[in-house]
Amino acid sequence: MEFKSSNTQETEKEVFFSRVLFCSLVILILASIIFTRLFYLMVVESDDYKLRSANNTIRTQSLPASRGLIFDRNGAILASNQPVFQLEMIPEQVIDINKTLQNLAELELISKDSFSEINKRIERNLQFKSIVLKRNLDDREVAIFANNRINFKGIDIKSRLSRHYPKGEAFAHALGYVGSISSGDYSRFDPGFYTGKEQIGKTSIERNFESYLRGQPGIQKLLVNVRGRVMETIGQDPFQSGNNLTLTIDSELQEVAYKAMGDQKGAVVILDASNGEILVMVSTPSFDPNQLSLGLTQDEFNTFTRNKNKPLFNRAIAGQYPPGSTIKPMLALGALEMGIVEPELYMPCEGKFLLPNYSRPFNDWETHGSVNVVRAIQASCDVYFYEVANEMGIEKMSLFLKKFNLGAPTKIDINPEKNGVVPNKEWKRNNFSSRENQSWYQGETIIAGIGQGYMLATPLQLAVATAIVANRGSTHKPHLLKAIENTKTGELQYIESEEINYLTDIKEENWDLVHQGMVAVVNERRGTAYGVFPDNSPIAGKTGSSQVFSIDRSSNKEVPLELRDHGLFVGYAPLDEPEIIVSIIVENGGGGRVSAAPVAEKIFNSYLGRTITNAD
Amino acid sequence: MQIDQFKLKNSNVIADRAHIDMPLLSAFLVIFLISGIAIYSASNGSINFLIDHATKILISIFAMIIAAQLSPIDYKRIAPWLYFFCVLLLALVLVMGETRNNATRWLDLGITFQPSELMKIAMPLMIARYISNGTLPVQNLSIVFSLFIVLFPTIMILLQPDLGTSVLIAFSGLVIVFLSGIKKRYLLSGLLIFIASLPLIWRYIHPFQQKRVLTFLDPEKDPLGAGYHIIQSKIAIGSGGLFGKGWMNGTQGQLDFLPETTTDFIFSILAEEFGLIGISIVIAIYLFIVARGLLIAINSQDLFSRLLASSISLTFFIYVFVNMGMTTGILPVVGVPLPLISKGGTSSVTLMIGIGVLMSIRTHKRLVPK
């Protein structure tokens, strides 16, 4: 060690001391910088970082509500929910999607044909959201996957509640069905209700009362770690089940009607005469709503939409048919009221009606001889009503028929209802484009007298019109919903439908005459439905045949099925205080007597048989 | 300010005999207590992790006591040997070192360790000895030679690559040159040369280090990649607020959003769970340790001890500053742990040896007789 003078040592110490002081100053400055920074982060910006911290870790998850149940008027269950198993994939978690799909196909869990469909779904979907690979796994498939689960990261079996319709096809059109939510559905309903859900009401009750049935989804707040794994549930707002609906449908009668229709195309509507409740709404051919609810591929769905028999089409409210002779009781009433006919005035029927300037006669389906108003209804004499129409004119006729709610929506509580047509001169002007088609011809008035030509009505409209006839001028708005049960409070809210007086100043004796004619249809010799029902049935009715195609009736040649007339039957029972109104149409059935009336017979038999048994 | 104002009183005789400085020891016991609390939370409540950590703390306290027993004369004597031994080891690392995570820092000689850790002790010893042996004020040639002593191992460590350690080692040497009374214009020109050579240094440092610096400048540019650590750390600290979320309740740490919670980012855990008030206490204790170290330096009787003690204290502060700076996002993430609170290992042993040296300087007062 070298020698240092104490002087040097002192200066050196001084320099050192000043440098240490300088360093201390720097330390204080640096420490202040850190502290200022911490103050800025932890006090000034703290709320922002607290929010970001919460966003990091808190996920809210929707708890889908269970859909409300649907019952018939007697409490029989028509729509419920049951668990189904489906194979789902979260694309984000799958390392090699193509290989994974290939492996699943090798296990026969999915078919190779579905690859393109699945890939399309993957593209459309958010990568972290689950997509369905296959729905409705059976026990064997669940077992196969369970055994191989370890090889399929990002794929799992999920159980979900799916809509189930225990009574199947017979109720499909009345209830409607649920299906996968489409973008169109999201525009109708607040998507907030459907997070975590797969199904939404597509038609009929399921669609129109969607907002009652869907319930309110719950919310679950979850604490997740950086990998999204749920660590803890930190809050839960339980879901509120959808409201249960009770329908006006009488499932026993509905099944009778569906069975009675057999494999014929057509529709049956039965109303409770006293309050407008729809006891039966059948449209055939039908479909299995369970199949649609579980989800179909586009191809499978196309087989429904392309089927020329249109199984998805609800004929009861949207099928429009020429009402044919079923309007005759109403026209008869009009003629009586207007003084065009007298009750005891007999008119000759020689099987044809001639109009000046028309070379071809208007044919009757039969030569009836001499008929008065009751006989004309009973035997469905066309010539009698050609005369009536000719006398009344189209304007008065359409005005009067509209009082039976024809040509206007019944405002039933499901969609999509069609309006039908009651033509007049104005209607024709508005609905045809070329000038020559816009003018009204007298011949068109004549055929309107037997419900042909431009006139159209839905089976439901005919039921409502028949109810007005049976109730002597009034009826209730038809409806399918009877009550809504609030599942939270258990409170039942009954739907009352208002009574509408369509016709108020009709003479009682004229009603009597019309009813007399309709009773005779069923119960008297020469009645068009005579012999179809047991003798002296407490039933009144009217058959009808609507022409699909103008056929020379005199020839006895076999007519191709799709060109045969539609058969119609409307009626009510019992006679004094009508309880049920029936409206039936059988497409290409070849006339009301042979096709629609037998269906009515089975229905009345079941209904009246039941009331008799109940009376005991 | 006068030097006499900072005279340390003679302390406890027994502690003096054992060569222990009680204020320093107490401060470190508090630091270790905080460390235990933080480590337990950062490891999601793992007892085994805590036991392992406690063992390493005990080893480093033991190392400190041993280091305190040697006198400053002993340290001055072994300084060059230790330095050259470290340089040799660093050379071996570059030739036959073990590579982990893209960095070659480890040497396997029966036991696997980082020679750069040993250099943290060797560097201040060597420079302090070299400067204190020369004439004062420092000769120009001595300055150049000191710079060489500092930069040679620094560059070897930079090549491993280990930016954080090389910066700290360079600092521990250069600060001695500064304290020895180097002229201000040399300092200024040195600073200018350093700034001028920054582009050159930029070209030579590893791409991932470049990325860290770039990320530091704009972390939100790549929030899920390189910027992730900084962002999550800032969220942890900021969301702690004034009072913190409570022990074991920090979501950023407990739910693994924050990486490296037991090492580099343990400060963020403390901030998240104990708030500004909690970490103010931690900062205060660190400042107390640094102040105590500088007092020891001022009160020591020879140049070697003065320079060594102040280098150790100031380097200790730089550790704290760099770690807090990088967790709060005002410095790039260079992988410097929070001294003695982060998970224990060789770094805590070398740090405590440094503290042991401080205690040795404080308690061996007869190097130069009065």
Chai-1 contact restraints between the chains, C-beta under 6 A:
chainA,res_idxA,chainB,res_idxB,connection_type,confidence,min_distance_angstrom,max_distance_angstrom,comment,restraint_id
A,E12,B,L136,contact,1.0,0.0,6.0,A-B,restraint_1
A,V15,B,G181,contact,1.0,0.0,6.0,A-B,restraint_2
A,F16,B,L179,contact,1.0,0.0,6.0,A-B,restraint_3
A,F16,B,R306,contact,1.0,0.0,6.0,A-B,restraint_4
A,F17,B,I3,contact,1.0,0.0,6.0,A-B,restraint_5
A,R19,B,L179,contact,1.0,0.0,6.0,A-B,restraint_6
A,V20,B,L294,contact,1.0,0.0,6.0,A-B,restraint_7
A,V20,B,S310,contact,1.0,0.0,6.0,A-B,restraint_8
A,C23,B,L314,contact,1.0,0.0,6.0,A-B,restraint_9
A,I27,B,F317,contact,1.0,0.0,6.0,A-B,restraint_10
A,L30,B,F321,contact,1.0,0.0,6.0,A-B,restraint_11
A,I34,B,M324,contact,1.0,0.0,6.0,A-B,restraint_12
A,R37,B,T328,contact,1.0,0.0,6.0,A-B,restraint_13
A,R37,B,I330,contact,1.0,0.0,6.0,A-B,restraint_14
A,L38,B,L276,contact,1.0,0.0,6.0,A-B,restraint_15
A,L41,B,I237,contact,1.0,0.0,6.0,A-B,restraint_16
A,L41,B,G238,contact,1.0,0.0,6.0,A-B,restraint_17
A,M42,B,G238,contact,1.0,0.0,6.0,A-B,restraint_18
A,M42,B,G240,contact,1.0,0.0,6.0,A-B,restraint_19
A,M42,B,G241,contact,1.0,0.0,6.0,A-B,restraint_20
A,M42,B,L276,contact,1.0,0.0,6.0,A-B,restraint_21
A,E45,B,G238,contact,1.0,0.0,6.0,A-B,restraint_22
A,S46,B,G238,contact,1.0,0.0,6.0,A-B,restraint_23
A,S46,B,G241,contact,1.0,0.0,6.0,A-B,restraint_24
A,Y49,B,I235,contact,1.0,0.0,6.0,A-B,restraint_25
A,Y49,B,G238,contact,1.0,0.0,6.0,A-B,restraint_26
A,Y49,B,S239,contact,1.0,0.0,6.0,A-B,restraint_27
A,K50,B,S239,contact,1.0,0.0,6.0,A-B,restraint_28
A,R52,B,I235,contact,1.0,0.0,6.0,A-B,restraint_29
A,S53,B,I235,contact,1.0,0.0,6.0,A-B,restraint_30
A,S53,B,S239,contact,1.0,0.0,6.0,A-B,restraint_31
A,S53,B,T251,contact,1.0,0.0,6.0,A-B,restraint_32
A,S53,B,Q252,contact,1.0,0.0,6.0,A-B,restraint_33
A,N56,B,F257,contact,1.0,0.0,6.0,A-B,restraint_34
A,T57,B,T251,contact,1.0,0.0,6.0,A-B,restraint_35
A,T57,B,L255,contact,1.0,0.0,6.0,A-B,restraint_36
A,N225,B,L255,contact,1.0,0.0,6.0,A-B,restraint_37
A,N225,B,D256,contact,1.0,0.0,6.0,A-B,restraint_38
A,V226,B,D256,contact,1.0,0.0,6.0,A-B,restraint_39
A,V226,B,F257,contact,1.0,0.0,6.0,A-B,restraint_40
